[in-house]
Amino acid sequence: MTHDTGGKNNMKIYIAGKITGNENYREEFAKAQAELQKNGHIVLNPAVLPGGLTKAEYMRLCFQMIDIADQVVLLPGWQDSEGARLEEQYCRYIGKEVEYL
Protein backbone atom coordinates (compact mmCIF):
# COMPACT_ATOMS: atom_id res chain seq x y z
CA MET A 1 0.00 0.00 0.00
CA THR A 2 1.47 3.31 -1.01
CA HIS A 3 -0.10 6.45 0.24
CA ASP A 4 0.73 9.73 -1.48
CA THR A 5 -0.58 12.84 0.19
CA GLY A 6 0.95 15.23 -2.29
CA GLY A 7 3.86 16.05 -0.01
CA LYS A 8 1.69 16.79 3.03
CA ASN A 9 3.41 15.28 6.06
CA ASN A 10 2.10 14.94 9.58
CA MET A 11 -1.47 14.75 8.40
CA LYS A 12 -4.01 13.26 10.78
CA ILE A 13 -5.52 10.35 8.87
CA TYR A 14 -8.50 8.26 9.94
CA ILE A 15 -8.69 4.67 8.67
CA ALA A 16 -12.16 3.42 7.70
CA GLY A 17 -13.04 -0.12 6.72
CA LYS A 18 -14.96 -3.27 7.56
CA ILE A 19 -14.56 -4.33 11.18
CA THR A 20 -17.76 -6.21 12.09
CA GLY A 21 -17.68 -9.67 10.54
CA ASN A 22 -14.06 -9.29 9.37
CA GLU A 23 -11.80 -11.76 11.20
CA ASN A 24 -8.66 -10.04 9.86
CA TYR A 25 -9.60 -6.44 10.61
CA ARG A 26 -6.93 -5.94 13.28
CA GLU A 27 -4.17 -7.01 10.89
CA GLU A 28 -5.57 -5.00 7.95
CA PHE A 29 -5.92 -1.82 10.00
CA ALA A 30 -2.50 -2.33 11.66
CA LYS A 31 -0.85 -2.72 8.24
CA ALA A 32 -2.48 0.48 6.99
CA GLN A 33 -1.52 2.29 10.20
CA ALA A 34 2.13 1.19 9.93
CA GLU A 35 2.34 2.36 6.30
CA LEU A 36 0.79 5.73 7.08
CA GLN A 37 3.01 6.24 10.13
CA LYS A 38 6.07 5.33 8.06
CA ASN A 39 5.11 8.25 5.83
CA GLY A 40 5.02 10.59 8.84
CA HIS A 41 1.28 10.73 9.49
CA ILE A 42 -0.70 10.64 12.72
CA VAL A 43 -3.15 7.75 12.44
CA LEU A 44 -6.60 7.58 14.00
CA ASN A 45 -7.41 3.87 14.03
CA PRO A 46 -10.88 2.69 15.13
CA ALA A 47 -9.69 -0.94 15.24
CA VAL A 48 -7.93 -0.24 18.54
CA LEU A 49 -10.97 1.07 20.41
CA PRO A 50 -11.92 -0.96 23.50
CA GLY A 51 -14.60 -3.63 23.30
CA GLY A 52 -17.95 -3.47 25.02
CA LEU A 53 -19.52 -0.37 23.48
CA THR A 54 -22.72 -0.22 21.45
CA LYS A 55 -22.69 0.34 17.67
CA ALA A 56 -24.02 3.86 18.26
CA GLU A 57 -21.25 4.62 20.78
CA TYR A 58 -18.59 3.38 18.35
CA MET A 59 -20.03 5.53 15.55
CA ARG A 60 -20.06 8.64 17.78
CA LEU A 61 -16.37 8.05 18.61
CA CYS A 62 -15.54 7.42 14.95
CA PHE A 63 -17.31 10.59 13.80
CA GLN A 64 -15.30 12.54 16.39
CA MET A 65 -12.06 11.06 15.02
CA ILE A 66 -13.18 11.89 11.47
CA ASP A 67 -13.85 15.48 12.56
CA ILE A 68 -10.28 15.72 13.89
CA ALA A 69 -8.69 14.06 10.83
CA ASP A 70 -7.34 15.94 7.83
CA GLN A 71 -8.17 12.98 5.58
CA VAL A 72 -10.03 9.67 5.69
CA VAL A 73 -8.59 6.56 4.01
CA LEU A 74 -11.11 3.85 3.08
CA LEU A 75 -9.65 0.34 3.00
CA PRO A 76 -10.63 -2.17 0.32
CA GLY A 77 -13.97 -3.79 1.10
CA TRP A 78 -15.30 -0.76 2.98
CA GLN A 79 -18.53 -0.97 0.95
CA ASP A 80 -19.39 -4.21 2.80
CA SER A 81 -19.55 -2.38 6.13
CA GLU A 82 -22.60 -0.44 7.26
CA GLY A 83 -20.41 1.63 9.57
CA ALA A 84 -17.81 2.45 6.90
CA ARG A 85 -20.58 3.42 4.46
CA LEU A 86 -21.94 5.82 7.12
CA GLU A 87 -18.43 7.21 7.61
CA GLU A 88 -18.01 7.74 3.86
CA GLN A 89 -21.40 9.48 3.63
CA TYR A 90 -20.52 11.65 6.62
CA CYS A 91 -17.24 12.66 4.96
CA ARG A 92 -19.03 13.62 1.75
CA TYR A 93 -21.62 15.57 3.74
CA ILE A 94 -19.04 17.62 5.70
CA GLY A 95 -16.57 17.94 2.81
CA LYS A 96 -13.81 15.82 4.38
CA GLU A 97 -11.03 14.70 2.04
CA VAL A 98 -11.37 10.97 1.29
CA GLU A 99 -8.99 8.53 -0.39
CA TYR A 100 -10.22 5.15 -1.62
CA LEU A 101 -7.62 2.38 -1.53
Backbone as CSV, one residue per row, in Angstrom:
resi,resn,N_x,N_y,N_z,CA_x,CA_y,CA_z,C_x,C_y,C_z
1,MET,0.843,-1.177,0.000,0.000,0.000,0.000,0.879,1.228,0.000
2,THR,0.738,2.049,-0.968,1.469,3.314,-1.011,0.466,4.414,-0.821
3,HIS,0.816,5.356,-0.030,-0.099,6.446,0.239,0.604,7.754,-0.063
4,ASP,0.144,8.456,-1.090,0.732,9.733,-1.484,-0.216,10.848,-1.094
5,THR,0.248,11.726,-0.234,-0.583,12.843,0.191,-0.129,14.141,-0.460
6,GLY,0.516,14.025,-1.588,0.947,15.227,-2.293,1.964,16.035,-1.512
7,GLY,2.818,15.346,-0.755,3.861,16.047,-0.010,3.410,16.564,1.340
8,LYS,2.177,16.332,1.730,1.685,16.789,3.027,2.092,15.781,4.088
9,ASN,2.989,16.165,4.973,3.408,15.280,6.059,2.673,15.649,7.333
10,ASN,2.727,14.747,8.285,2.101,14.940,9.580,0.615,15.219,9.490
11,MET,-0.021,14.651,8.490,-1.465,14.749,8.404,-2.068,13.807,9.438
12,LYS,-3.241,14.158,9.924,-4.010,13.262,10.783,-4.946,12.497,9.849
13,ILE,-4.765,11.170,9.805,-5.519,10.347,8.866,-6.315,9.290,9.629
14,TYR,-7.606,9.251,9.357,-8.500,8.260,9.944,-8.630,7.093,8.970
15,ILE,-8.537,5.874,9.492,-8.692,4.674,8.671,-10.127,4.165,8.819
16,ALA,-10.804,3.971,7.693,-12.159,3.419,7.704,-12.163,2.108,6.932
17,GLY,-12.940,1.161,7.407,-13.043,-0.117,6.720,-13.947,-1.063,7.477
18,LYS,-14.068,-2.254,6.963,-14.962,-3.270,7.556,-14.322,-3.868,8.801
19,ILE,-15.012,-3.729,9.922,-14.562,-4.331,11.179,-15.498,-5.483,11.560
20,THR,-16.787,-5.190,11.690,-17.757,-6.209,12.089,-17.826,-7.309,11.030
21,GLY,-17.626,-8.546,11.459,-17.677,-9.671,10.543,-16.404,-9.904,9.759
22,ASN,-15.346,-9.148,10.052,-14.061,-9.290,9.367,-13.045,-9.841,10.369
23,GLU,-12.724,-11.126,10.251,-11.801,-11.761,11.197,-10.400,-11.162,11.157
24,ASN,-10.019,-10.566,10.020,-8.659,-10.038,9.861,-8.567,-8.523,10.023
25,TYR,-9.607,-7.900,10.579,-9.603,-6.441,10.609,-8.432,-5.860,11.392
26,ARG,-8.044,-6.497,12.489,-6.931,-5.937,13.275,-5.650,-5.885,12.446
27,GLU,-5.377,-6.966,11.713,-4.171,-7.014,10.887,-4.255,-6.005,9.738
28,GLU,-5.405,-5.927,9.079,-5.569,-4.999,7.948,-5.404,-3.548,8.391
29,PHE,-6.030,-3.185,9.508,-5.923,-1.816,10.004,-4.509,-1.529,10.507
30,ALA,-3.873,-2.519,11.159,-2.501,-2.329,11.657,-1.531,-2.127,10.497
31,LYS,-1.718,-2.877,9.414,-0.852,-2.724,8.245,-1.004,-1.318,7.649
32,ALA,-2.241,-0.865,7.515,-2.483,0.480,6.989,-1.891,1.531,7.923
33,GLN,-2.054,1.336,9.232,-1.519,2.289,10.196,0.001,2.360,10.095
34,ALA,0.665,1.216,10.012,2.131,1.194,9.932,2.618,1.927,8.688
35,GLU,1.948,1.699,7.557,2.343,2.360,6.304,2.164,3.877,6.405
36,LEU,1.055,4.291,6.956,0.790,5.727,7.085,1.770,6.380,8.060
37,GLN,2.056,5.704,9.166,3.011,6.245,10.132,4.411,6.315,9.545
38,LYS,4.763,5.331,8.719,6.070,5.334,8.061,6.225,6.586,7.196
39,ASN,5.104,7.054,6.663,5.113,8.252,5.833,4.937,9.531,6.650
40,GLY,5.024,9.420,7.978,5.025,10.593,8.838,3.662,11.098,9.273
41,HIS,2.626,10.274,9.149,1.285,10.733,9.491,0.870,10.278,10.888
42,ILE,-0.063,11.010,11.462,-0.700,10.643,12.721,-1.946,9.854,12.342
43,VAL,-2.069,8.644,12.862,-3.148,7.754,12.439,-4.197,7.620,13.530
44,LEU,-5.447,7.799,13.122,-6.599,7.585,13.996,-7.223,6.265,13.561
45,ASN,-7.077,5.244,14.403,-7.410,3.872,14.033,-8.552,3.338,14.901
46,PRO,-9.763,3.187,14.340,-10.885,2.693,15.132,-10.757,1.228,15.537
47,ALA,-9.860,0.483,14.920,-9.693,-0.936,15.245,-9.051,-1.146,16.609
48,VAL,-8.560,-0.094,17.232,-7.930,-0.244,18.541,-8.805,0.294,19.672
49,LEU,-10.049,0.636,19.359,-10.966,1.072,20.411,-11.296,-0.118,21.317
50,PRO,-11.605,0.140,22.588,-11.916,-0.965,23.499,-13.227,-1.642,23.144
51,GLY,-13.360,-2.900,23.513,-14.596,-3.628,23.301,-15.657,-3.212,24.306
52,GLY,-16.898,-3.664,24.045,-17.954,-3.471,25.025,-18.874,-2.293,24.803
53,LEU,-18.644,-1.509,23.749,-19.515,-0.369,23.480,-20.613,-0.771,22.504
54,THR,-21.652,0.041,22.418,-22.718,-0.215,21.451,-22.279,0.292,20.082
55,LYS,-22.983,-0.160,19.028,-22.686,0.338,17.673,-22.795,1.854,17.623
56,ALA,-23.826,2.403,18.262,-24.024,3.858,18.264,-22.866,4.572,18.967
57,GLU,-22.382,4.004,20.062,-21.254,4.620,20.778,-19.993,4.585,19.923
58,TYR,-19.753,3.453,19.239,-18.592,3.381,18.347,-18.700,4.430,17.239
59,MET,-19.877,4.569,16.647,-20.030,5.532,15.554,-19.810,6.955,16.048
60,ARG,-20.286,7.291,17.245,-20.056,8.640,17.783,-18.554,8.897,17.948
61,LEU,-17.832,7.907,18.471,-16.373,8.053,18.613,-15.703,8.190,17.241
62,CYS,-16.145,7.382,16.279,-15.541,7.418,14.948,-15.800,8.751,14.260
63,PHE,-17.013,9.281,14.385,-17.306,10.589,13.798,-16.444,11.678,14.435
64,GLN,-16.176,11.569,15.737,-15.299,12.541,16.392,-13.880,12.447,15.833
65,MET,-13.398,11.217,15.608,-12.062,11.056,15.024,-12.035,11.587,13.592
66,ILE,-13.102,11.358,12.831,-13.179,11.888,11.469,-13.137,13.412,11.503
67,ASP,-13.849,14.025,12.448,-13.850,15.483,12.560,-12.449,16.024,12.802
68,ILE,-11.650,15.299,13.566,-10.278,15.719,13.886,-9.340,15.497,12.704
69,ALA,-9.599,14.462,11.917,-8.695,14.059,10.832,-8.649,15.090,9.703
70,ASP,-7.488,15.135,9.043,-7.335,15.935,7.831,-7.861,15.165,6.624
71,GLN,-7.806,13.840,6.710,-8.175,12.985,5.585,-8.670,11.645,6.128
72,VAL,-9.552,11.007,5.362,-10.028,9.668,5.689,-9.597,8.730,4.571
73,VAL,-9.007,7.595,4.963,-8.594,6.565,4.014,-9.541,5.389,4.175
74,LEU,-10.189,4.988,3.077,-11.110,3.854,3.083,-10.399,2.622,2.549
75,LEU,-10.330,1.584,3.373,-9.653,0.343,3.001,-10.500,-0.459,2.007
76,PRO,-9.864,-1.316,1.227,-10.627,-2.174,0.316,-11.696,-2.954,1.082
77,GLY,-12.867,-3.077,0.475,-13.967,-3.793,1.102,-14.836,-2.938,2.009
78,TRP,-14.535,-1.642,2.095,-15.297,-0.763,2.985,-16.788,-0.755,2.649
79,GLN,-17.123,-1.003,1.380,-18.525,-0.966,0.953,-19.353,-2.051,1.637
80,ASP,-18.698,-3.100,2.139,-19.393,-4.209,2.799,-19.667,-3.937,4.274
81,SER,-19.371,-2.727,4.726,-19.546,-2.375,6.133,-20.555,-1.239,6.266
82,GLU,-21.600,-1.494,7.029,-22.600,-0.445,7.264,-21.953,0.776,7.917
83,GLY,-21.075,0.531,8.892,-20.410,1.635,9.574,-19.507,2.435,8.650
84,ALA,-18.710,1.753,7.834,-17.809,2.451,6.905,-18.600,3.220,5.847
85,ARG,-19.740,2.683,5.420,-20.583,3.420,4.464,-21.120,4.698,5.114
86,LEU,-21.507,4.616,6.392,-21.942,5.818,7.120,-20.795,6.829,7.219
87,GLU,-19.591,6.333,7.502,-18.426,7.215,7.605,-18.153,7.905,6.276
88,GLU,-18.251,7.165,5.176,-18.012,7.741,3.855,-19.066,8.790,3.534
89,GLN,-20.324,8.503,3.850,-21.399,9.476,3.625,-21.191,10.722,4.468
90,TYR,-20.786,10.531,5.720,-20.523,11.653,6.616,-19.407,12.536,6.049
91,CYS,-18.348,11.903,5.556,-17.236,12.660,4.963,-17.715,13.491,3.771
92,ARG,-18.502,12.878,2.905,-19.028,13.619,1.752,-19.902,14.776,2.219
93,TYR,-20.708,14.557,3.241,-21.620,15.575,3.743,-20.866,16.781,4.309
94,ILE,-19.783,16.515,5.068,-19.044,17.618,5.700,-17.877,18.122,4.839
95,GLY,-17.644,17.489,3.701,-16.569,17.941,2.807,-15.190,17.482,3.232
96,LYS,-15.093,16.367,3.936,-13.806,15.820,4.381,-13.110,15.142,3.206
97,GLU,-11.809,15.343,3.086,-11.026,14.698,2.042,-11.001,13.195,2.257
98,VAL,-11.310,12.436,1.210,-11.366,10.971,1.288,-10.484,10.368,0.218
99,GLU,-9.773,9.300,0.583,-8.993,8.531,-0.392,-9.482,7.094,-0.340
100,TYR,-9.742,6.527,-1.504,-10.219,5.151,-1.622,-9.060,4.268,-2.032
101,LEU,-8.723,3.286,-1.205,-7.621,2.383,-1.530,-8.134,1.139,-2.220
